[in-house]
Amino acid sequence: MSSIEAGFGEKSRLKALLEHFSRIDDPRAPWRVAYPLPEILLLAVCGTIADCEDYEAIAAWGEARLDFLRRFQPYHHGVPSGRWLTVFMNRIPSGLFQDCFLSWVREAWPDRPELVAIDGKTSRRSHDRVLGQAPLHLVSAFATTSRLVLGQEAVEDKASELAAIPVLLERLATEGGLKGAIVTIDAIACNATIAQAVRDAGADYLLAVKANQPTLRDEIESFFTSAPPETLDHAADIDKGHGRIEQRAVTVARQVDWLSGARRFPGEVRLPAVAAIVRVVSKTELKDRCRTDTRYYITSAPLAAQAAAEAVRGHWRIENQLHWLLDVVFNEDQSRLRKGHGALNMAVVRHFAINLVRKAAEPARPRSGLRRATKKPAATPRPTSIKLRRKLAGWDTDYLNAILDVNIR
């Protein structure tokens, strides 16, 4: 039995991944295929997990770890060169690749997400000045509670995000994938079209209201100034760390009939099924200064203040736990892939790797031979970082196998 086969009829996430890869149409003539598509994509995913940042490094890692790769695929002709990988990945249709990722995530992690943050990120060095090609801008959906990438959609630039968000929502909503979730998006999506797309997907929206909707923002601000205190719900919390203290006061108003009345005026923003408005006042104390910010949100979910606070804070995890990770740990901004579909396909491969590494079990920690005599209980070890997990996977194929060979629940 292959090592990707799990016991008692269960399926591993790797086996599911290879099955979804096999559904991608290979454009090459069968008699000319030396490196089958599942072998190529498995090599790309494993190499990316194992701390390789470009195709040359992935090909070199594959040569060194060919015995490991042959546990899962035959690799009769070994592994292709880095140049060959570059050319081939540029030619794979990106839409099929993204659909493969989305269906794999839905099978490997079948639980519906509770909070979904949608935001865009630019791969800064994927531009081509000679051809006048702008850098890749990817709109991603991130399950903030389970910390999983759910899907992505490529756009030309940040201004095109409005066209991509409904398409991404429609794909995520397949088979009820967003039913009951709360979708959080920044102020760029505060309009009736996006709000209705979220509702059509079976989810609720939580949208930031900023200066791009000045009339709506002024009305919400004025309402909180004059609203009777007994009609408002409050919550507060405090964070300490990174050299600062941040206090947040969240206020929710659920009496919002005035937003859906019979009034009409040019440019009026009328969102469907508005259930509450939210104000967040944050005070941040730094070593040499103090600043106060007030932010406003509008939502179709009748949230209590504490739930609203969690949803608002959850949205920023897409920046801290996805975009920052791609920039700093996966070094995405330094990638010069820019031909064909290569930049987008490798961005999806990184998403494969992030989901697998993040959900892997903690690696075994070596026990030190030196022990100090102490009566204090042993401290709880800190979780192993994604950066270190990738390095461990590159050094130790047993740990890489443990990352890949996790059974679907």
C-alpha positions in Angstrom: 0.0 0.0 0.0 1.3 3.5 -0.9 2.2 5.8 2.0 -0.4 8.2 0.8 -3.1 5.7 1.6 -4.5 6.1 5.1 -5.8 3.3 7.2 -9.4 2.2 7.7 -10.6 3.8 4.5 -9.6 7.3 5.4 -7.9 9.6 3.0 -4.8 11.8 3.7 -4.6 15.4 2.6 -1.8 14.5 0.3 -3.9 11.9 -1.5 -6.7 14.4 -1.8 -4.2 16.9 -3.2 -2.9 14.4 -5.8 -6.5 13.5 -6.8 -7.4 17.2 -7.4 -4.1 17.7 -9.4 -5.1 14.7 -11.6 -8.2 16.6 -12.7 -6.2 19.4 -14.2 -6.0 18.9 -18.0 -2.5 18.3 -19.2 -2.1 20.2 -22.5 0.8 18.1 -23.7 0.6 15.1 -26.0 0.6 11.9 -23.9 3.4 10.3 -25.9 5.7 13.3 -25.2 5.2 13.4 -21.4 8.3 12.5 -19.4 7.2 14.4 -16.3 3.5 13.8 -15.5 1.5 16.7 -14.1 1.0 15.3 -10.6 4.7 14.7 -10.3 5.5 18.3 -11.2 2.9 19.8 -8.9 3.9 17.5 -6.0 7.5 18.6 -6.5 6.5 22.2 -6.5 4.4 21.9 -3.3 7.0 19.8 -1.4 9.9 22.1 -2.4 8.0 25.2 -1.3 7.1 23.6 2.0 10.8 22.7 2.4 12.0 26.3 2.3 12.7 26.6 -1.4 11.8 30.0 -2.9 12.4 29.6 -6.7 12.3 26.8 -9.3 16.1 26.3 -9.3 16.0 25.6 -5.6 13.0 23.4 -5.9 14.6 21.3 -8.7 17.9 21.0 -6.6 15.9 19.9 -3.6 14.0 17.3 -5.7 17.3 15.8 -7.0 18.5 15.5 -3.4 15.2 14.1 -2.1 14.2 11.9 -5.1 13.9 8.8 -2.9 11.3 10.7 -0.7 9.3 11.9 -3.7 9.2 8.3 -5.1 7.2 7.2 -2.0 4.2 9.0 -3.6 4.9 9.1 -7.4 7.1 7.0 -9.7 9.4 9.8 -11.1 10.7 7.4 -13.8 12.8 10.2 -15.4 13.8 11.9 -12.2 12.8 15.5 -11.6 12.9 18.3 -14.2 15.4 21.2 -14.2 14.6 24.6 -12.8 14.3 26.1 -16.3 11.9 23.4 -17.4 9.8 24.0 -14.3 9.6 27.7 -15.0 8.5 27.2 -18.6 5.9 24.6 -17.7 4.4 26.5 -14.7 4.0 29.6 -17.0 1.8 27.5 -19.3 -0.6 25.9 -16.8 -4.0 27.7 -17.0 -4.3 29.6 -13.7 -8.1 29.3 -13.5 -7.8 25.4 -13.4 -5.1 25.7 -10.8 -7.1 27.9 -8.6 -10.2 25.7 -8.9 -8.0 22.7 -7.9 -6.9 24.6 -4.8 -10.4 25.6 -3.8 -11.9 22.1 -4.1 -8.9 20.6 -2.2 -9.4 23.0 0.7 -13.1 22.2 0.8 -12.4 18.5 1.0 -9.4 18.6 3.3 -11.0 21.0 5.8 -14.8 20.4 5.4 -15.9 22.6 8.3 -17.5 25.8 7.2 -15.6 28.9 8.2 -17.1 31.3 10.8 -15.2 34.4 9.9 -13.8 35.1 6.4 -11.6 38.1 5.7 -11.1 39.2 2.1 -8.3 41.5 1.1 -5.8 42.1 -1.7 -2.0 41.9 -1.8 0.5 42.9 -4.5 3.6 40.8 -5.4 5.8 43.8 -5.9 8.6 42.5 -8.1 6.3 40.5 -10.5 6.1 43.5 -12.8 7.7 43.7 -16.3 8.6 47.3 -17.3 9.6 46.3 -20.8 6.2 44.9 -21.6 4.4 47.5 -19.5 3.0 44.7 -17.3 1.8 45.6 -13.8 2.7 43.4 -10.8 0.4 40.6 -9.8 -2.4 41.7 -7.4 -4.2 38.8 -5.7 -7.4 39.1 -3.8 -7.5 36.3 -1.2 -10.1 34.9 1.2 -8.7 33.8 4.6 -10.6 31.9 7.3 -9.5 33.9 10.3 -10.6 31.4 13.0 -9.0 28.3 11.5 -6.2 30.3 9.8 -6.6 28.8 6.4 -6.4 30.3 2.9 -9.7 29.5 1.2 -9.2 30.9 -2.3 -7.8 33.7 -4.4 -8.6 35.7 -7.5 -6.1 37.7 -9.6 -6.8 41.3 -10.7 -4.8 43.9 -12.7 -4.4 46.3 -9.8 -6.0 47.4 -6.5 -8.6 49.4 -8.3 -9.9 46.2 -9.9 -10.7 44.4 -6.6 -14.3 45.4 -6.8 -14.8 43.2 -9.9 -12.9 40.3 -8.4 -14.6 40.1 -5.1 -18.1 38.9 -6.4 -16.3 36.3 -8.6 -14.3 35.0 -5.6 -17.5 35.0 -3.4 -19.4 33.0 -6.0 -16.6 30.4 -6.1 -16.4 30.1 -2.3 -20.1 29.8 -2.0 -20.2 26.6 -4.1 -21.9 23.7 -2.1 -22.8 26.2 0.7 -19.2 26.9 1.5 -20.0 30.3 3.0 -23.4 29.6 4.6 -23.6 31.2 8.0 -20.2 32.9 7.8 -19.4 36.5 8.4 -17.4 38.1 5.6 -15.3 41.1 6.5 -13.9 43.4 3.8 -12.3 46.9 3.9 -14.0 50.1 2.9 -13.3 49.6 -0.8 -16.2 47.0 -0.8 -18.7 49.2 1.1 -21.4 49.3 -1.7 -24.7 47.5 -2.5 -23.2 45.3 -5.2 -20.6 43.6 -2.9 -23.0 43.5 0.1 -25.7 41.7 -2.1 -23.1 39.3 -3.4 -22.2 38.3 0.2 -25.9 37.9 1.0 -26.4 35.8 -2.1 -23.6 33.5 -0.9 -25.6 32.8 2.3 -23.2 34.8 4.5 -23.4 38.1 6.4 -21.2 41.1 5.6 -19.1 43.3 7.9 -17.9 46.3 5.9 -15.7 49.2 7.0 -17.1 52.7 6.4 -14.5 55.3 5.7 -14.0 58.5 3.8 -14.9 56.9 0.4 -18.5 57.0 1.7 -18.5 60.4 3.4 -22.3 60.8 3.8 -22.8 57.4 5.3 -19.9 57.8 7.6 -21.1 61.2 8.8 -24.6 59.8 9.5 -23.2 56.9 11.5 -20.9 59.1 13.5 -23.8 61.5 14.2 -26.0 58.7 15.3 -23.5 57.4 17.9 -23.1 60.9 19.2 -26.8 61.4 20.0 -28.1 57.8 20.5 -29.7 57.0 23.9 -27.2 55.0 25.9 -29.8 52.3 26.7 -30.0 51.4 23.0 -26.3 50.7 22.7 -24.3 47.6 23.5 -20.7 48.0 24.7 -17.5 45.9 25.0 -13.9 46.7 25.8 -10.6 44.9 25.9 -6.9 45.7 26.3 -3.7 44.4 24.7 -0.2 44.7 25.9 2.8 43.8 23.8 5.4 44.9 21.2 6.1 48.0 23.3 2.6 49.3 23.3 -0.7 49.2 25.2 -3.9 49.3 23.2 -7.3 49.8 24.6 -10.4 49.3 22.4 -14.0 50.3 23.2 -16.6 48.7 20.9 -20.1 50.1 20.6 -22.9 48.4 18.6 -26.3 49.8 17.7 -29.0 47.5 16.4 -31.7 50.0 16.0 -31.0 50.9 12.4 -34.4 51.3 10.8 -33.4 54.9 9.8 -30.9 53.4 7.3 -33.6 51.6 5.3 -36.3 54.3 5.3 -38.0 55.9 2.3 -35.4 58.7 2.0 -33.7 59.3 -1.4 -30.9 61.5 -2.5 -28.2 61.3 -5.1 -25.3 59.1 -4.2 -27.1 57.4 -1.3 -25.6 54.1 -0.2 -28.4 51.6 0.5 -27.0 48.3 1.6 -29.3 45.2 1.8 -30.4 43.7 5.2 -28.5 46.1 7.4 -28.8 44.8 11.0 -26.3 46.8 13.0 -23.6 49.5 12.9 -20.4 49.4 14.9 -18.0 52.0 16.3 -14.5 51.0 17.5 -12.5 53.6 19.5 -8.9 52.5 20.0 -6.3 54.2 22.1 -2.7 53.2 21.6 0.0 54.2 24.1 3.5 54.0 22.8 6.8 54.9 24.5 6.9 58.4 23.3 3.3 59.2 22.1 -0.3 58.3 22.3 -2.9 58.1 19.5 -6.6 57.6 19.3 -8.5 56.3 16.2 -12.2 55.9 15.6 -13.5 53.4 13.0 -17.0 52.6 11.8 -18.5 49.4 10.4 -21.9 48.3 9.0 -23.1 44.7 9.1 -26.0 42.5 8.1 -25.5 40.3 11.3 -27.2 41.4 14.5 -24.0 41.1 16.5 -23.5 41.7 20.2 -20.6 44.1 21.0 -18.2 41.3 22.0 -18.9 39.3 18.8 -18.4 42.5 16.8 -15.1 43.2 18.5 -13.9 39.7 17.6 -15.0 40.0 14.0 -13.3 43.4 13.6 -10.1 42.2 15.1 -10.3 38.9 13.2 -10.2 40.8 9.9 -6.6 42.0 10.5 -5.4 38.5 10.8 -5.3 38.3 7.0 -2.6 41.0 7.2 -0.7 39.5 10.1 -1.1 35.8 9.4 -1.2 35.6 5.6 0.2 38.7 3.9 3.1 39.2 6.4 3.9 35.5 6.3 4.1 35.6 2.5 6.3 38.7 2.5 8.7 37.7 5.3 8.7 33.9 5.5 8.0 33.0 1.9 9.8 36.1 0.5 7.0 36.5 -2.1 7.8 40.2 -2.7 11.2 39.3 -4.0 10.0 36.8 -6.6 10.7 37.8 -10.2 8.3 35.4 -11.8 6.3 37.5 -14.3 5.8 35.5 -17.5 2.6 33.8 -18.5 0.7 32.2 -15.5 3.9 31.6 -13.5 3.5 34.3 -10.8 -0.2 33.4 -10.1 0.4 29.6 -10.1 3.3 29.9 -7.7 1.2 32.2 -5.4 -1.3 29.3 -5.3 1.4 26.8 -4.6 2.5 29.0 -1.6 -1.1 28.9 -0.4 -1.0 25.1 -0.6 2.1 25.1 1.5 0.8 27.5 4.1 -2.3 25.5 4.7 -0.3 22.2 5.0 2.5 23.6 7.2 0.2 25.6 9.5 -2.1 22.6 10.2 0.7 20.1 10.8 1.3 18.7 14.2 4.1 20.2 16.3 7.5 18.6 15.4 9.2 16.5 18.1 11.5 18.5 20.2 14.9 17.1 21.2 15.4 16.7 24.9 18.4 18.5 26.3 21.0 16.4 28.2 21.6 19.2 30.7 19.0 19.8 33.4 19.0 22.3 36.1 17.8 21.5 39.6 14.6 23.6 40.0 11.3 23.3 41.7 9.5 25.4 39.1 7.2 23.5 36.7 8.3 23.2 33.1 7.1 26.1 31.0 4.8 25.4 28.1 6.9 25.4 25.0 6.0 28.0 22.4 4.5 26.8 19.1 7.1 26.2 16.4 7.1 29.0 13.9 6.1 28.5 10.2 9.7 29.6 9.3 11.3 26.9 11.4 8.7 24.2 10.3 9.7 24.8 6.7 13.4 24.5 7.5 12.7 21.3 9.5 10.8 19.9 6.6 13.7 20.5 4.3 16.1 18.8 6.6 14.0 15.9 7.8 11.9 14.0 5.3 10.1 12.2 8.1 8.7 15.5 9.3 7.9 16.5 5.8 6.0 13.2 5.5 4.1 14.0 8.7 3.1 17.4 7.2 1.7 15.8 4.1 0.3 12.5 5.4 -2.5 13.9 7.7 -5.8 12.2 7.5 -8.9 14.2 6.5 -11.3 14.2 9.4 
